């Protein structure tokens, strides 16, 4: 005896209804859904099985709203404002300035005083003998000029 695989065993009843509704003309899909529904014990599954066996159209009931879902427009508006701000920060990383800043581990959303401190740390790193294929002290100075970042004066010992 060959047992048929239950390809829809992980699908919810709602998903099964949607699949059945979208594939009413495909008898193979409908048979596989009916096979799966034969293993289900809940009344709603038995009802769907009887609807499929009768060849009746499947009625998709609208999704119920959860009770704790935010419904106030103020909440939705604040979410939109936060999403727009996040989008703008992300979008800025794909600009020419964002690309140059990323070379040094920086972003446009960083305060200017922090940018200057990081540039100072890079200068100290280069003065300490650090070498890198892409990053060099000359490239740092060139990028700072492009970005309009005032390069701190090197400390003399």
C-alpha positions as CSV (number, residue, x, y, z in Angstrom):
1,X,0.0,0.0,0.0
2,X,1.4,3.3,-1.1
3,X,0.8,6.2,1.3
4,X,0.3,9.7,-0.2
5,X,2.4,12.5,1.1
6,X,0.6,15.2,3.0
7,X,2.0,18.3,1.3
8,X,-0.5,20.6,3.0
9,X,0.0,19.3,6.5
10,X,1.7,22.5,7.7
11,X,-1.1,24.7,6.2
12,X,-3.8,26.3,8.3
13,X,-7.4,25.9,7.5
14,X,-7.6,29.5,6.2
15,X,-4.6,28.8,3.9
16,X,-6.2,25.6,2.7
17,X,-9.4,27.5,1.9
18,X,-7.4,30.1,0.0
19,X,-5.6,27.5,-2.0
20,X,-8.8,25.6,-2.8
21,X,-10.6,28.8,-3.8
22,X,-7.7,29.8,-6.1
23,X,-7.5,26.3,-7.6
24,X,-11.1,25.1,-8.0
25,X,-10.4,24.2,-11.7
26,X,-7.3,22.1,-10.8
27,X,-8.6,18.7,-9.7
28,X,-5.2,17.5,-8.5
29,X,-4.8,20.3,-6.1
30,X,-8.4,19.9,-4.8
31,X,-7.8,16.1,-4.3
32,X,-4.6,16.8,-2.3
33,X,-6.5,19.3,-0.1
34,X,-9.3,16.8,0.4
35,X,-6.7,14.2,1.4
36,X,-5.3,16.5,4.0
37,X,-8.7,17.5,5.3
38,X,-9.4,13.8,5.9
39,X,-6.8,13.9,8.7
40,X,-8.3,16.9,10.4
41,X,-10.8,16.6,13.2
42,X,-12.2,20.1,13.7
43,X,-15.7,20.9,12.5
44,X,-14.5,23.7,10.2
45,X,-12.2,21.3,8.4
46,X,-15.0,18.7,8.0
47,X,-17.2,21.4,6.6
48,X,-14.6,22.5,4.1
49,X,-14.1,18.8,3.1
50,X,-17.9,18.4,2.5
51,X,-17.9,21.7,0.4
52,X,-15.1,20.4,-1.7
53,X,-16.7,17.0,-2.2
54,X,-19.9,18.7,-3.3
55,X,-18.0,20.9,-5.7
56,X,-19.5,24.0,-4.1
57,X,-17.7,27.4,-4.3
58,X,-15.5,28.1,-1.4
59,X,-16.5,31.2,0.6
60,X,-13.6,33.0,2.1
61,X,-14.6,34.7,5.3
62,X,-12.9,38.0,6.0
63,X,-10.0,37.9,8.5
64,X,-11.0,38.9,12.0
65,X,-9.3,42.0,13.6
66,X,-7.4,41.3,16.7
67,X,-8.7,43.1,19.7
68,X,-5.4,44.6,20.7
69,X,-4.5,46.0,17.3
70,X,-3.9,49.8,17.4
71,X,-6.8,51.6,15.7
72,X,-6.2,55.2,16.5
73,X,-5.0,57.5,13.7
74,X,-2.5,59.1,16.1
75,X,-0.7,55.8,16.6
76,X,-0.6,55.1,12.9
77,X,0.6,58.6,12.2
78,X,3.5,58.3,14.7
79,X,4.5,55.0,13.2
80,X,4.6,56.6,9.7
81,X,6.7,59.5,11.0
82,X,9.2,57.0,12.5
83,X,9.2,54.9,9.4
84,X,9.9,58.0,7.2
85,X,12.8,59.0,9.4
86,X,14.3,55.5,9.3
87,X,13.8,55.5,5.5
88,X,15.6,58.8,5.1
89,X,18.6,57.6,7.3
90,X,18.8,54.4,5.2
91,X,18.4,56.3,1.9
92,X,21.3,58.6,2.9
93,X,23.7,55.7,3.0
94,X,23.3,55.3,-0.7
95,X,24.5,58.8,-1.6
96,X,28.0,59.8,-2.6
97,X,28.6,61.3,0.9
98,X,27.1,58.1,2.5
99,X,29.5,56.0,0.5
100,X,32.5,58.1,1.5
101,X,31.5,58.1,5.2
102,X,30.9,54.3,5.1
103,X,34.5,53.8,4.0
104,X,35.5,55.1,7.5
105,X,32.7,53.4,9.4
106,X,30.5,56.5,9.7
107,X,27.0,57.5,8.6
108,X,25.3,60.8,7.9
109,X,23.2,60.4,11.0
110,X,26.2,60.8,13.3
111,X,26.7,64.2,15.0
112,X,29.5,66.3,13.6
113,X,31.6,66.3,16.8
114,X,31.5,62.5,16.8
115,X,32.7,62.5,13.1
116,X,35.6,64.7,14.1
117,X,36.6,62.4,17.0
118,X,36.5,59.3,14.7
119,X,38.6,61.1,12.1
120,X,41.1,61.9,14.9
121,X,41.2,58.3,15.9
122,X,41.9,57.3,12.3
123,X,44.7,59.8,12.1
124,X,46.2,58.4,15.3
125,X,45.9,54.9,13.8
126,X,47.8,55.9,10.6
127,X,50.4,57.7,12.7
128,X,50.9,54.5,14.6
129,X,51.8,52.6,11.4
130,X,48.5,51.2,10.3
131,X,48.3,50.4,6.6
132,X,45.4,49.3,4.5
133,X,44.7,48.8,0.8
134,X,41.8,51.2,0.6
135,X,42.2,53.4,3.6
136,X,45.2,55.7,3.9
137,X,45.9,59.0,5.6
138,X,45.9,60.7,2.2
139,X,42.5,59.2,1.4
140,X,41.2,60.3,4.8
141,X,42.3,63.9,4.2
142,X,40.8,63.9,0.7
143,X,37.5,62.5,2.0
144,X,37.4,65.0,4.9
145,X,37.9,67.8,2.4
146,X,35.1,66.4,0.3
147,X,32.8,66.0,3.3
148,X,33.7,69.4,4.8
149,X,34.9,67.9,8.0
150,X,37.6,70.0,9.8
151,X,40.6,67.8,10.3
152,X,42.0,68.1,13.8
153,X,45.7,69.2,13.9
154,X,48.1,66.4,14.7
155,X,49.5,66.5,18.2
156,X,53.2,67.2,18.5
157,X,55.2,65.2,21.1
